[in-house]
Amino acid sequence: MATSKTPKTKSVDSKPQKSSRSTLGAPSQHNQTSRRGKRAWRKNVNIEDVEEGLEGMRGEERVTGTILQKTQDNDLFQIDVKGDDKIRHTLPRYSAAQLTSTKILAQRSAVPAIFSRPSTAVVSKRKPGLSNDEKDRLMRIAKRPRKGPFNSVLDPSEYEAGTGIVELSEAVKSSGKYDAWAPEPEMEELQDGMETVQIKKFKPPVFTGPRDLIDVPAIVEPHQGTSYNPPVDAHQELLFQAAAIEEKRMKDLERMAVTKTKMSSAVEEPEDYDMSVAPGMKVQVSVEEDADEDQELEETIESTKNPERKTKSQRNKAARVLKERRALAERVEQKRMLASISGAKQLRRTNAQVTAAREKEREERRAALAEKMKKQGLVGQKLGRHKVPEGELVVQVGEDLSESLRGLKPEGNLFRDRFQSLQQRALIEPRKLVLPKKRRNRIIEYEKHAWKRFE
């Protein structure tokens, strides 16, 4: 017996079916009803309402240039107390000839468009390209094949003149400067056994010494006041100079005498001692004197009272006072530091000014010393153990002047003047005058016995 199967009909759900594609064009899959696992939840969640809100905010930004939610109320609204009479003239008139496409093109976005081309700032930072000549030179050095017309490779043997692989040598560059017929410089030779050794010429070091700065003639022109018949003004000027030198010498002697007196008074005088005992010997004190001293010491100890012990409150109070003092000292130090920080610029400026002033004074002293050395030489300066002596000033008073060469008396010493001139011009070192000493050993004369026999 045949049985017939009737097809089963599926019940249609009355709920609207979800589309498998988003209205905004975003990829989505909403037909799956499975909610097993995190991956299914992330893949099948419907976020069309969120996308619509974000798209609306993007549209506002394109039209107004910003999001209206972030705009203040004062920028969006305005209270109009008095109407504008000219608003009708500013409103655009209706034009039937204006096309819809023109209106669409007139709507411009307030967001700037994306510009993918490099800016001028980036272009300016690029390294300048190599020129063709420089490129050919580098290719020749690297021995790379060089291309000619129509992208052909040139043969190195067919290069033009001046386009070789290697640059010009130094011999080629310095051609024409060497004289083959010029005589060769003679070299000093030193005979060393069987061989001949050439003496090398050493280059002396370049430095400026005191001798290079001195510009003093060997024979200095004497003063007009030293003449046998000098002018009155020149003679008076020379007398004043001699008086100033003598006054300075007297002051130095007085100062040395005062120093010597102070040194002698500072020496301790010997104490008085008993003549019956040898000097420096100590004698033991009697027992009675020691007992008296012990009794006095005990009385002083009994008179002094022991200090009372502080209570806990007194110790706490002392600690609190000490803490307050330390806090006050720290506060004062902090204020001083803050004041110094606020005036750091002023301190830096003051320090720079002081440094500049010191450097200027140093340069002035150096220039004055160089000028003095240029005019007078090393007069008065100490070199080694001795000072360079100053030239003696020879002057005569009015009574000693002779009006003629016949009555002129010789003065000074020419050898001493030349010797001091050599020292002042840094040609010889200053030395102390060595005088001949007297003979210490007495000569004893003996008479031989043979000389006593005489007739």
HELIX and SHEET records of a PDB file:
HELIX    1   1 GLY A   37  ASN A   44  1                                   8    
HELIX    2   2 GLU A   48  THR A   64  1                                  17    
HELIX    3   3 LEU A   68  LYS A   70  5                                   3    
HELIX    4   4 ASP A   73  LEU A   76  1                                   4    
HELIX    5   5 ILE A   87  THR A   90  1                                   4    
HELIX    6   6 THR A  100  ALA A  106  1                                   7    
HELIX    7   7 THR A  120  SER A  124  1                                   5    
HELIX    8   8 ASN A  132  ILE A  141  1                                  10    
HELIX    9   9 PRO A  149  ASN A  151  5                                   3    
HELIX   10  10 PRO A  156  GLU A  158  5                                   3    
HELIX   11  11 GLU A  170  LYS A  173  1                                   4    
HELIX   12  12 PRO A  210  LEU A  213  1                                   4    
HELIX   13  13 GLN A  224  THR A  226  5                                   3    
HELIX   14  14 VAL A  232  SER A  265  1                                  34    
HELIX   15  15 VAL A  287  SER A  303  1                                  17    
HELIX   16  16 LYS A  312  SER A  342  1                                  31    
HELIX   17  17 ALA A  344  GLN A  376  1                                  33    
HELIX   18  18 GLY A  398  ASP A  400  5                                   3    
HELIX   19  19 LEU A  414  GLN A  424  1                                  11    
HELIX   20  20 HIS A  449  LYS A  452  1                                   4    
SHEET    1   A 2 GLU A 189  ASP A 192  0                                        
SHEET    2   A 2 GLU A 195  GLN A 198 -1                                        
SHEET    1   B 2 LYS A 382  LEU A 383  0                                        
SHEET    2   B 2 HIS A 386  LYS A 387 -1                                        
END                                                                             
